[in-house]
Amino acid sequence: MDSTCYKIRLFLNIAESLGRSEFFNKLLEYLYENMDCSSIIIDDHGNILYSKVSMIPQSSCWNIIENEKKIREIATKKINLIKNILYNFNYNELSLLDEYDCAKVEKCYGVLIPIETENHRDFSILLFKYTSEFLQDDEIIYEIISSFILIMEKNNKKTELSHMLKKNSDIISVISILSYSEVKAVQHVIYELDGKDGILVGSKVANEARITRSVVVNALRKLEGASIIQTRSLGVKGTNIKFLVPIDKLQEAIKNK
């Protein structure tokens, strides 16, 4: 039990102040060093997002892996159906091996930690080792890891939602203060760039929209001031435009003005 408490303290130290990406890399290092296991994190499509693996002999663990970036589709489908933490399962259950082939490879023990928010599988953490089963005393640690990550992901989604709502509000606000001619200029900018980032010649837009070039410049300046676009002058070549918001949201705000 003392060993388990020590491992919990180590995990909590990792969890305290790291960014999301750094946290997951440190988590896999922590599992490798303290649980004596290799691990990968996959998304709901089976793409490998993070990994920390050791060189091990041919085992059933590796039969679920298609290549260094992805696991096999059949294994992904089985994993996505598992809703609770699974301890000491046999990776043969997820592989493409038949009973005869299973006997020819090393048995691989696994722990699966599914992470779901709002009934959607965000990702799964797969732990595996072939030397021995995972310790029963460590089950509480996997529960703590699961709970911490679940809270972290929910908070991240709330933050993302808050940013998205603020950005939508910014779009509506800036469009509402544009004049009729400036709205027309923005519409022609979107049309000219085909809704993508690119190089814009202000005089060309002005001629096609039958407005002055200063109107185009003022419209772009207001959009940039609200962090809707980012501009960079290229001199006589024009202006490089980068959209910082979804084009459909911008078009929707223009339509509703």
Contacts in CASP RR format, 6 or more apart in sequence:
PFRMAT RR
TARGET T0000
AUTHOR 0000-0000-0000
METHOD contacts of the structure
MODEL  1
MDSTCYKIRLFLNIAESLGRSEFFNKLLEYLYENMDCSSIIIDDHGNILY
SKVSMIPQSSCWNIIENEKKIREIATKKINLIKNILYNFNYNELSLLDEY
DCAKVEKCYGVLIPIETENHRDFSILLFKYTSEFLQDDEIIYEIISSFIL
IMEKNNKKTELSHMLKKNSDIISVISILSYSEVKAVQHVIYELDGKDGIL
VGSKVANEARITRSVVVNALRKLEGASIIQTRSLGVKGTNIKFLVPIDKL
QEAIKNK
1 137 0 8 1.000
3 137 0 8 1.000
4 137 0 8 1.000
4 138 0 8 1.000
4 140 0 8 1.000
4 141 0 8 1.000
7 34 0 8 1.000
7 35 0 8 1.000
7 138 0 8 1.000
7 141 0 8 1.000
8 140 0 8 1.000
8 141 0 8 1.000
8 144 0 8 1.000
10 30 0 8 1.000
10 34 0 8 1.000
11 27 0 8 1.000
11 30 0 8 1.000
11 141 0 8 1.000
11 144 0 8 1.000
11 145 0 8 1.000
11 148 0 8 1.000
14 23 0 8 1.000
14 26 0 8 1.000
14 27 0 8 1.000
14 30 0 8 1.000
15 23 0 8 1.000
15 148 0 8 1.000
18 26 0 8 1.000
20 152 0 8 1.000
20 156 0 8 1.000
23 152 0 8 1.000
24 41 0 8 1.000
24 49 0 8 1.000
24 50 0 8 1.000
25 50 0 8 1.000
25 52 0 8 1.000
27 145 0 8 1.000
28 39 0 8 1.000
28 40 0 8 1.000
28 41 0 8 1.000
28 50 0 8 1.000
28 51 0 8 1.000
28 52 0 8 1.000
29 52 0 8 1.000
31 37 0 8 1.000
31 39 0 8 1.000
31 52 0 8 1.000
31 127 0 8 1.000
32 38 0 8 1.000
32 39 0 8 1.000
32 52 0 8 1.000
32 54 0 8 1.000
35 127 0 8 1.000
35 134 0 8 1.000
35 138 0 8 1.000
35 141 0 8 1.000
36 129 0 8 1.000
36 131 0 8 1.000
37 110 0 8 1.000
37 111 0 8 1.000
37 127 0 8 1.000
37 128 0 8 1.000
37 129 0 8 1.000
37 134 0 8 1.000
38 52 0 8 1.000
38 53 0 8 1.000
38 54 0 8 1.000
38 56 0 8 1.000
38 61 0 8 1.000
38 127 0 8 1.000
38 128 0 8 1.000
38 129 0 8 1.000
39 51 0 8 1.000
39 52 0 8 1.000
39 53 0 8 1.000
39 125 0 8 1.000
39 126 0 8 1.000
39 127 0 8 1.000
39 128 0 8 1.000
40 48 0 8 1.000
40 50 0 8 1.000
40 51 0 8 1.000
40 52 0 8 1.000
40 53 0 8 1.000
40 71 0 8 1.000
40 125 0 8 1.000
40 126 0 8 1.000
41 48 0 8 1.000
41 49 0 8 1.000
41 50 0 8 1.000
41 51 0 8 1.000
41 123 0 8 1.000
41 124 0 8 1.000
41 125 0 8 1.000
41 126 0 8 1.000
42 48 0 8 1.000
42 49 0 8 1.000
42 71 0 8 1.000
42 76 0 8 1.000
42 79 0 8 1.000
42 123 0 8 1.000
42 124 0 8 1.000
42 126 0 8 1.000
43 49 0 8 1.000
43 122 0 8 1.000
43 123 0 8 1.000
44 76 0 8 1.000
44 80 0 8 1.000
44 120 0 8 1.000
44 121 0 8 1.000
44 122 0 8 1.000
44 123 0 8 1.000
44 124 0 8 1.000
45 76 0 8 1.000
46 70 0 8 1.000
46 71 0 8 1.000
46 73 0 8 1.000
46 76 0 8 1.000
46 79 0 8 1.000
47 69 0 8 1.000
47 70 0 8 1.000
48 68 0 8 1.000
48 69 0 8 1.000
48 70 0 8 1.000
48 71 0 8 1.000
49 123 0 8 1.000
56 62 0 8 1.000
56 106 0 8 1.000
56 130 0 8 1.000
57 106 0 8 1.000
57 130 0 8 1.000
58 105 0 8 1.000
58 106 0 8 1.000
59 91 0 8 1.000
59 105 0 8 1.000
59 106 0 8 1.000
59 107 0 8 1.000
59 108 0 8 1.000
59 130 0 8 1.000
60 90 0 8 1.000
60 91 0 8 1.000
60 92 0 8 1.000
60 95 0 8 1.000
60 97 0 8 1.000
60 102 0 8 1.000
60 105 0 8 1.000
60 106 0 8 1.000
60 107 0 8 1.000
60 108 0 8 1.000
61 91 0 8 1.000
61 108 0 8 1.000
61 110 0 8 1.000
61 128 0 8 1.000
61 130 0 8 1.000
63 72 0 8 1.000
63 91 0 8 1.000
63 92 0 8 1.000
63 95 0 8 1.000
63 96 0 8 1.000
63 97 0 8 1.000
63 105 0 8 1.000
64 71 0 8 1.000
64 72 0 8 1.000
64 75 0 8 1.000
64 91 0 8 1.000
64 94 0 8 1.000
64 95 0 8 1.000
65 71 0 8 1.000
65 72 0 8 1.000
66 72 0 8 1.000
66 73 0 8 1.000
71 79 0 8 1.000
72 95 0 8 1.000
72 96 0 8 1.000
74 94 0 8 1.000
74 96 0 8 1.000
75 94 0 8 1.000
75 95 0 8 1.000
78 93 0 8 1.000
78 94 0 8 1.000
79 94 0 8 1.000
79 112 0 8 1.000
79 114 0 8 1.000
79 124 0 8 1.000
79 126 0 8 1.000
80 121 0 8 1.000
80 124 0 8 1.000
82 112 0 8 1.000
82 114 0 8 1.000
82 124 0 8 1.000
83 114 0 8 1.000
83 116 0 8 1.000
84 114 0 8 1.000
85 111 0 8 1.000
85 112 0 8 1.000
85 113 0 8 1.000
85 114 0 8 1.000
85 139 0 8 1.000
85 142 0 8 1.000
85 143 0 8 1.000
85 146 0 8 1.000
86 110 0 8 1.000
86 111 0 8 1.000
86 112 0 8 1.000
87 110 0 8 1.000
87 111 0 8 1.000
87 134 0 8 1.000
87 139 0 8 1.000
87 142 0 8 1.000
88 109 0 8 1.000
88 110 0 8 1.000
88 111 0 8 1.000
88 133 0 8 1.000
88 134 0 8 1.000
89 109 0 8 1.000
89 110 0 8 1.000
89 111 0 8 1.000
89 112 0 8 1.000
90 107 0 8 1.000
90 108 0 8 1.000
90 109 0 8 1.000
90 110 0 8 1.000
91 108 0 8 1.000
91 109 0 8 1.000
91 110 0 8 1.000
91 128 0 8 1.000
92 102 0 8 1.000
92 107 0 8 1.000
92 108 0 8 1.000
95 102 0 8 1.000
97 105 0 8 1.000
106 130 0 8 1.000
107 130 0 8 1.000
108 128 0 8 1.000
108 129 0 8 1.000
108 130 0 8 1.000
109 128 0 8 1.000
109 129 0 8 1.000
109 130 0 8 1.000
109 132 0 8 1.000
109 133 0 8 1.000
109 134 0 8 1.000
110 126 0 8 1.000
110 127 0 8 1.000
110 128 0 8 1.000
110 129 0 8 1.000
110 134 0 8 1.000
111 126 0 8 1.000
111 127 0 8 1.000
111 128 0 8 1.000
111 134 0 8 1.000
111 142 0 8 1.000
112 124 0 8 1.000
112 125 0 8 1.000
112 126 0 8 1.000
112 127 0 8 1.000
113 124 0 8 1.000
113 125 0 8 1.000
113 126 0 8 1.000
113 127 0 8 1.000
113 142 0 8 1.000
113 145 0 8 1.000
113 146 0 8 1.000
113 149 0 8 1.000
114 121 0 8 1.000
114 124 0 8 1.000
115 121 0 8 1.000
115 122 0 8 1.000
115 123 0 8 1.000
115 124 0 8 1.000
115 125 0 8 1.000
115 146 0 8 1.000
115 149 0 8 1.000
115 150 0 8 1.000
115 153 0 8 1.000
116 122 0 8 1.000
116 150 0 8 1.000
117 150 0 8 1.000
117 153 0 8 1.000
117 154 0 8 1.000
117 157 0 8 1.000
118 157 0 8 1.000
122 153 0 8 1.000
125 145 0 8 1.000
125 149 0 8 1.000
127 134 0 8 1.000
167 227 0 8 1.000
167 245 0 8 1.000
167 249 0 8 1.000
168 249 0 8 1.000
170 226 0 8 1.000
170 227 0 8 1.000
170 228 0 8 1.000
170 245 0 8 1.000
171 226 0 8 1.000
171 228 0 8 1.000
171 245 0 8 1.000
171 249 0 8 1.000
171 250 0 8 1.000
171 253 0 8 1.000
172 253 0 8 1.000
172 256 0 8 1.000
173 226 0 8 1.000
174 222 0 8 1.000
174 223 0 8 1.000
174 225 0 8 1.000
174 226 0 8 1.000
174 228 0 8 1.000
175 183 0 8 1.000
175 186 0 8 1.000
175 250 0 8 1.000
175 253 0 8 1.000
175 254 0 8 1.000
175 257 0 8 1.000
176 257 0 8 1.000
177 222 0 8 1.000
178 186 0 8 1.000
178 219 0 8 1.000
178 222 0 8 1.000
178 257 0 8 1.000
179 215 0 8 1.000
181 211 0 8 1.000
181 215 0 8 1.000
182 215 0 8 1.000
182 218 0 8 1.000
182 219 0 8 1.000
182 222 0 8 1.000
183 219 0 8 1.000
183 254 0 8 1.000
183 257 0 8 1.000
184 209 0 8 1.000
184 211 0 8 1.000
185 205 0 8 1.000
185 206 0 8 1.000
185 209 0 8 1.000
185 211 0 8 1.000
185 215 0 8 1.000
185 216 0 8 1.000
185 219 0 8 1.000
185 220 0 8 1.000
186 219 0 8 1.000
186 223 0 8 1.000
186 250 0 8 1.000
186 254 0 8 1.000
187 209 0 8 1.000
187 254 0 8 1.000
188 205 0 8 1.000
188 208 0 8 1.000
188 209 0 8 1.000
189 200 0 8 1.000
189 205 0 8 1.000
189 216 0 8 1.000
189 219 0 8 1.000
189 220 0 8 1.000
189 241 0 8 1.000
190 247 0 8 1.000
190 250 0 8 1.000
190 251 0 8 1.000
192 200 0 8 1.000
192 204 0 8 1.000
192 205 0 8 1.000
192 208 0 8 1.000
193 200 0 8 1.000
193 241 0 8 1.000
195 243 0 8 1.000
195 247 0 8 1.000
196 243 0 8 1.000
196 247 0 8 1.000
197 240 0 8 1.000
197 241 0 8 1.000
197 242 0 8 1.000
197 243 0 8 1.000
198 240 0 8 1.000
198 241 0 8 1.000
198 242 0 8 1.000
199 234 0 8 1.000
199 237 0 8 1.000
199 238 0 8 1.000
199 239 0 8 1.000
199 240 0 8 1.000
199 241 0 8 1.000
200 238 0 8 1.000
200 239 0 8 1.000
200 240 0 8 1.000
200 241 0 8 1.000
201 237 0 8 1.000
201 238 0 8 1.000
201 239 0 8 1.000
202 213 0 8 1.000
202 216 0 8 1.000
202 217 0 8 1.000
202 238 0 8 1.000
202 239 0 8 1.000
203 213 0 8 1.000
205 216 0 8 1.000
206 212 0 8 1.000
206 213 0 8 1.000
206 215 0 8 1.000
206 216 0 8 1.000
209 216 0 8 1.000
220 229 0 8 1.000
220 231 0 8 1.000
220 239 0 8 1.000
220 241 0 8 1.000
223 229 0 8 1.000
224 230 0 8 1.000
224 231 0 8 1.000
227 244 0 8 1.000
228 243 0 8 1.000
228 244 0 8 1.000
228 245 0 8 1.000
228 250 0 8 1.000
229 241 0 8 1.000
229 242 0 8 1.000
229 243 0 8 1.000
229 244 0 8 1.000
230 241 0 8 1.000
230 242 0 8 1.000
230 244 0 8 1.000
231 239 0 8 1.000
231 240 0 8 1.000
231 241 0 8 1.000
231 242 0 8 1.000
232 239 0 8 1.000
232 240 0 8 1.000
232 242 0 8 1.000
233 239 0 8 1.000
233 240 0 8 1.000
234 240 0 8 1.000
243 250 0 8 1.000
END
